[in-house]
Amino acid sequence: DGFKDNKSILIAKRGFDKGLYEIVGKTFYNNKPVIICREKRLPDLYFFGSFGKETESSGKERDVFIAFAQLKTLKRDDLKNQIGYNNPIQTSKIEVFDNRLKGIAKTFYRWFIDNDYTLISDMVQYDGARKLWDSLSREPSIICDIIDDQRRSILKHNTRVDSGEDFWDFDTKLWSYDFDKAHIRFAIYKK
């Protein structure tokens, strides 16, 4: 399958068979099918990966789910009620286990957007996250709103955010190195 490396999380397939994990969607990454799943007792933690084989130290093979990214989310029903966003979830942490997998976070986010979720940014975004939100805001099929999370209001509708060319060259009205812009968030969703 080309995804397994020493940085991946392996989940035994029997966890799916026993109903501990559920598959919530499928998409493609680099023309290969991938699965989005979550652990039922932690429904806000999503894994992005594929099924494969793992050879145990005894030489016996077992079926596993090879997760190469995970996304921690937080339901934001307050933004559904006050602004009207559909299925709003805040992205609180995305972790890609192999940095050679370029574009994997964007593919992961796109699955949520394509499945009628509204993704809300976290309080602080560093360089990689800023570039991801910038890239998504440029797509013609996506709407990006800038919102004030304290007032639960839209500051700017259907706009682009600019992460700049270098890690220090970003729009300081939207981002900072500290929490002084923590109330400014981005909402992205399908047009």
Disulfide bonds with the S-S distance in Angstrom:
none
